[in-house]
Amino acid sequence: MDKTLSRDGTSIAYRRHGDGPPVILVGGALSTAADEAPLAALLAPRFTVVTYDRRGRGASGDGGPYALRREIEDLAAVAATAGERVSVFGMLSGGALALEAQAAGLPVDLLAVYEPPYTPGPGGLLYKSRCTALLHRLLAAGDRGGAVELYLSRTGVPEETIARMRRAPLWSGLEAVAHTLAYDDALLGDGSVPAGRLTSVTARTLVVTGGFSTARAHETTLALAAAIPRARHRTLTGQTRELAPHAIAPVLADFFARDVFAGRAS
C-alpha cells in the first residue's frame, strides 16, 4: 500500500485500483481497505478507485486523541493524492464521514452514501446515548471482544451468528480495530441527523438505502436527502444493511459517470 501524511502527521495507507476518473471509497465501522476491495474491483474498469485504511486501522497510523476534523483531514489527504476533484462513496458511518467532510469543504463533485447510521427521534437518541456509555466502559476495561459484540448486536447480527464469529479466524482482526468503534460513535454525535451542517454540502449527492432495510434506515436516509440541497434518494431493491458489492456497483458507476443530474427523488 502507498502512504500519505494527514495534517497532524499521521500516516494514512491507501491503494489504487483501475484507471479513469477518481473515486474514493470510505468504509464503515471495523472495515479496512481490504474490505472495500471487492467493490473497488467492480468499479476499476471505469474509474481509478482509491481505498484506504481509516486512522487506527490496518496499515494506517493513529495519532493523538480522536477528533472528527482529523478524520476529515485524513480523507482530504487521500483525495489530494488523486490530483483533481474526486467522487466519493461512503458506506454506513463512512457515509457520515463523507458528508461531514464535504460540508467542511472537501472538493467533491459527486457524493454517494449508503445508510449513514444516524438514530434520530427520542427513542433513537436515548438508545445511542446508552450504547455510547456502554461502549466506552467496555473499551476502558480492555474488553475489545465485548465492544465488537456490542456493535454487531446493535446492527442486528443474531446472537448465534456472533457466537460463530467469535470462534472464526476473522474475530482477531475485528478485535484489533475495536478501539476505532469509539471513533465511528463520536462522528455520529448524539445520533441526530445534522441537518444544519448538511445544508453546506454542495456536491450532487445520492443517498441510498436497501429495500429490505429497517424502517428507521428508510426514514433516516429520506431525512438526509431532504436536508442536502442537491440530493436525491434511491431504494436498492433486495438489499439490507449488509450491502452486496455487485448490487451497488452499477448504481455507483452510472452516478459517477457524471451524467446530467436529474434531481428527482425516488
C-alpha positions in Angstrom: 0.0 0.0 0.0 1.0 3.6 -0.6 1.2 6.1 2.2 0.3 9.8 2.6 0.5 12.1 5.6 -2.5 13.7 7.2 -2.2 17.2 8.5 -1.3 16.1 12.0 1.4 13.8 10.7 -0.5 10.6 10.9 0.4 8.1 8.1 -2.6 7.0 6.1 -2.3 3.9 3.9 -4.2 3.7 0.6 -4.4 1.7 -2.5 -5.3 2.5 -6.1 -7.3 0.2 -8.4 -8.0 0.7 -12.1 -7.8 3.8 -14.3 -10.2 6.6 -15.0 -11.9 9.4 -13.0 -11.0 9.2 -9.3 -13.4 7.6 -6.8 -12.7 7.2 -3.1 -14.4 4.5 -1.1 -14.8 5.3 2.6 -15.5 2.2 4.8 -17.7 2.0 7.8 -17.1 0.7 11.3 -14.4 -2.0 11.7 -13.7 -2.0 7.9 -10.3 -1.6 6.3 -9.2 -1.1 2.7 -9.2 -4.9 2.2 -13.0 -4.9 2.9 -13.6 -2.4 0.1 -11.6 -4.4 -2.4 -14.5 -6.4 -3.9 -16.4 -3.2 -4.8 -13.2 -1.5 -5.9 -12.6 -4.4 -8.4 -16.1 -4.0 -9.9 -15.6 -0.2 -10.4 -12.0 -0.4 -11.5 -12.7 -0.9 -15.3 -14.2 2.6 -15.4 -12.6 4.5 -12.6 -9.4 4.9 -10.6 -10.7 3.6 -7.3 -8.9 4.6 -4.1 -9.4 2.5 -0.9 -7.8 3.4 2.4 -7.4 2.4 5.9 -9.0 4.9 8.2 -6.9 6.0 11.1 -6.3 3.4 13.7 -6.9 0.5 11.3 -4.7 -1.7 9.1 -1.6 -0.1 7.9 -2.6 3.5 8.9 -1.3 5.3 12.0 -3.3 6.7 14.8 -2.1 9.9 16.3 -3.4 11.9 19.3 -6.9 11.9 20.7 -9.7 11.3 18.2 -11.4 14.3 16.6 -13.7 14.3 13.6 -11.6 17.1 12.0 -8.7 14.7 11.9 -10.6 12.1 10.0 -11.7 14.8 7.6 -8.1 15.8 7.2 -7.2 12.1 6.5 -9.8 11.9 3.8 -8.6 15.2 2.3 -5.0 13.9 2.3 -6.1 10.7 0.4 -8.2 12.9 -2.0 -5.1 15.0 -2.7 -3.2 12.0 -4.0 -5.7 11.8 -6.9 -4.6 15.2 -8.1 -8.0 16.5 -9.0 -11.6 16.7 -7.7 -12.9 13.3 -6.7 -16.1 11.4 -6.3 -16.7 9.7 -3.0 -18.8 6.7 -1.8 -19.3 6.3 1.9 -20.7 3.2 3.5 -22.6 3.4 6.8 -20.5 5.5 9.2 -18.1 6.1 6.3 -21.1 7.8 4.7 -21.5 10.1 7.7 -17.8 10.9 7.5 -18.0 11.7 3.8 -21.0 14.0 4.3 -19.2 15.8 7.2 -16.0 16.2 5.0 -17.9 17.6 2.1 -19.8 20.0 4.3 -16.5 21.2 5.7 -15.3 22.0 2.2 -13.7 18.8 0.8 -13.7 19.3 -3.0 -16.1 16.5 -4.2 -18.0 16.6 -7.4 -20.3 13.6 -6.8 -21.1 12.0 -3.4 -23.0 8.8 -2.7 -23.7 7.4 0.7 -25.4 4.2 1.9 -27.4 4.3 5.1 -25.4 6.6 7.4 -26.4 5.1 10.8 -27.9 8.1 12.5 -30.6 7.3 15.0 -33.0 10.3 15.1 -36.0 10.6 17.3 -36.3 10.5 21.1 -36.0 6.7 21.3 -33.1 6.6 18.9 -31.1 9.3 20.7 -31.7 7.6 24.1 -30.5 4.2 22.6 -27.5 5.9 21.1 -26.6 7.5 24.4 -26.8 4.2 26.3 -24.8 2.4 23.7 -22.1 5.1 23.7 -21.8 4.8 27.5 -21.5 1.0 27.4 -19.0 1.1 24.5 -16.7 3.4 26.5 -17.0 1.2 29.6 -16.0 -1.9 27.6 -13.1 -0.2 25.9 -11.8 1.3 29.1 -11.9 -2.2 30.7 -9.9 -3.6 27.7 -12.8 -5.8 26.6 -12.3 -5.5 22.9 -14.4 -8.5 22.2 -17.3 -7.1 24.2 -17.1 -3.9 22.2 -17.2 -5.7 18.9 -20.1 -7.8 20.2 -22.0 -4.7 21.2 -21.5 -3.2 17.8 -22.6 -6.3 16.0 -25.7 -6.7 18.2 -26.6 -3.1 17.6 -26.5 -3.7 13.9 -28.9 -6.6 14.1 -26.5 -9.6 13.9 -28.1 -12.5 15.7 -26.5 -13.9 18.9 -25.8 -17.3 17.4 -24.0 -15.6 14.5 -21.9 -13.6 16.8 -21.0 -16.7 18.7 -19.9 -18.4 15.5 -17.9 -15.3 14.6 -16.1 -15.4 17.9 -14.8 -18.8 17.0 -13.7 -17.8 13.5 -10.2 -16.5 12.5 -11.8 -13.1 11.5 -12.6 -12.3 15.1 -9.0 -11.4 16.0 -9.0 -8.9 13.1 -12.2 -7.3 14.4 -10.8 -7.0 17.9 -7.6 -5.4 16.6 -9.6 -2.4 15.4 -12.2 -2.4 18.1 -10.9 0.8 19.6 -12.0 2.6 16.4 -15.6 1.9 17.2 -15.3 4.9 19.6 -14.3 7.0 16.6 -17.3 6.0 14.5 -19.5 6.5 17.5 -18.1 10.0 18.0 -18.5 11.1 14.4 -22.2 10.3 14.6 -22.6 12.8 17.5 -25.8 12.3 19.5 -27.3 10.3 16.7 -29.5 13.0 15.2 -29.3 13.9 11.5 -27.0 17.0 11.4 -29.5 18.8 9.1 -28.0 22.3 9.7 -24.5 21.2 8.7 -25.7 19.3 5.7 -27.1 22.4 4.1 -23.4 23.1 3.4 -23.0 20.0 1.2 -22.5 21.3 -2.3 -21.8 18.0 -4.1 -24.5 16.3 -6.1 -25.5 13.6 -3.7 -27.1 10.2 -4.0 -28.5 8.8 -0.7 -29.2 5.1 -0.9 -31.0 2.6 1.3 -31.8 -1.1 1.0 -35.3 -2.3 0.1 -35.2 -4.8 3.0 -33.5 -2.4 5.5 -35.3 -1.2 8.6 -37.9 1.4 8.8 -35.5 3.6 10.7 -32.9 3.3 7.9 -35.5 4.4 5.3 -36.7 7.3 7.5 -33.1 8.4 8.1 -32.0 8.3 4.5 -35.1 10.3 3.4 -34.3 12.9 6.1 -30.7 13.1 4.8 -31.8 13.5 1.2 -34.3 16.3 2.3 -31.5 18.1 4.2 -28.9 18.1 1.5 -29.5 20.8 -1.2 -28.6 18.8 -4.3 -29.6 15.2 -3.2 -31.8 12.5 -4.4 -32.9 9.3 -2.7 -32.8 5.8 -4.1 -34.0 2.5 -2.7 -32.0 -0.5 -3.8 -34.3 -3.5 -4.2 -33.4 -6.6 -2.2 -30.6 -5.1 -0.2 -30.2 -4.8 3.6 -27.6 -3.1 5.8 -25.2 -5.8 4.5 -24.9 -4.3 1.0 -23.8 -6.6 -1.8 -21.0 -5.1 -3.9 -22.5 -6.4 -7.1 -25.8 -4.6 -6.3 -24.3 -1.1 -5.6 -21.5 -1.2 -8.2 -23.7 -0.4 -11.3 -25.6 2.3 -9.4 -22.3 4.0 -8.5 -20.9 3.5 -12.0 -23.9 5.3 -13.5 -23.9 8.1 -10.9 -20.2 8.7 -11.0 -20.1 8.8 -14.8 -21.0 12.5 -14.5 -24.2 12.2 -16.4 -26.7 15.1 -16.2 -28.1 15.1 -12.7 -31.8 14.5 -12.8 -32.5 15.8 -9.3 -35.6 13.6 -9.0 -36.4 11.8 -5.7 -37.1 8.1 -6.0 
